[in-house]
Amino acid sequence: MACISPDGKPTESGSKMLRALQAGLKSPEEIAKEASLPLFRVRSGLRELSQAGLAKQRDDRYELSEKGAELIK
Amino acid sequence: MEEVKEQTGHMPRIGEPAPAFEAVTTHGMLKLEDFKGSWLILFSHPADFTPVCTTEFIAFSEIHPELQKRGVELLGLSVDSVSSHIAWVRNVEEKTGVKIPFPIIADLSKEVSLDYGMIHPGQSKTETVRCVFIIDPNQIIRTILYYPLTTGRNMDEILRIIDALQTTDKNAVATPANWRPGDMVVVPPPNTQEMAEERLKQGYECTDWYLCKKKL
């Protein structure tokens, strides 16, 4: 996985996305801009972070889950 | 006949939606839909750690900043494992100093290669030929180029096609042979006699009623 290492910790790009979500609900486009990552990477990364329970999708936007917030404290 | 179809897969055409995929890449699992809203150049190469492909990857990396300015993403593909891709891009960086900035699909199952008609058994039954698919932000195939195994691709032409497609989309015009940005563009031919007569009065540079050019 590109955003989560085999040990379950977020990679550098995963951490960037999680940090971008700290301020609340964001669209993939907003996260891409804030994290300076290509939009395609953000879209696939958000799928991974959601599957890992670190982010949650609400309509077209994403937010940190409790687990995700705990991880980047 | 059936055997040939099995080896070649689907042959996509210009104007058709690009076949959807979900694939393992050097940047993680990627779906075609992840690129929606951007132009995408999906290109295949025969194999990692081969000389012509290495020169092409360096050349694609060199035009990457120009492509980014035009809102274009790059996505490579070959029938190799992701470990092989990683080892190769690391080797290219170590030996040449060029970092490969775009993802590469590891298509060991040949699923994507067959959906895009990238395997041409007359050239190789196991490797993809040098294909270039230019896919627009609505995920429609706009250009297909095929190069043989022995001929490396021309990056100037790929950039020129992108410029031409974006210019024609924006301005509802066409581009003549050997067109370059800044050159005159072709005004679409008229559909009626009235339009043919009117266009001759519009100040275009016309060879005749069916071939008129203008500056943008």
Chai-1 contact restraints between the chains, C-beta under 6 A:
chainA,res_idxA,chainB,res_idxB,connection_type,confidence,min_distance_angstrom,max_distance_angstrom,comment,restraint_id
A,M1,B,G28,contact,1.0,0.0,6.0,A-B,restraint_1
A,A2,B,H27,contact,1.0,0.0,6.0,A-B,restraint_2
A,A2,B,G28,contact,1.0,0.0,6.0,A-B,restraint_3
A,F40,B,D34,contact,1.0,0.0,6.0,A-B,restraint_4
A,F40,B,F35,contact,1.0,0.0,6.0,A-B,restraint_5
A,R43,B,D34,contact,1.0,0.0,6.0,A-B,restraint_6
A,S44,B,G28,contact,1.0,0.0,6.0,A-B,restraint_7
A,S44,B,M29,contact,1.0,0.0,6.0,A-B,restraint_8
A,S44,B,L30,contact,1.0,0.0,6.0,A-B,restraint_9
A,S44,B,D34,contact,1.0,0.0,6.0,A-B,restraint_10
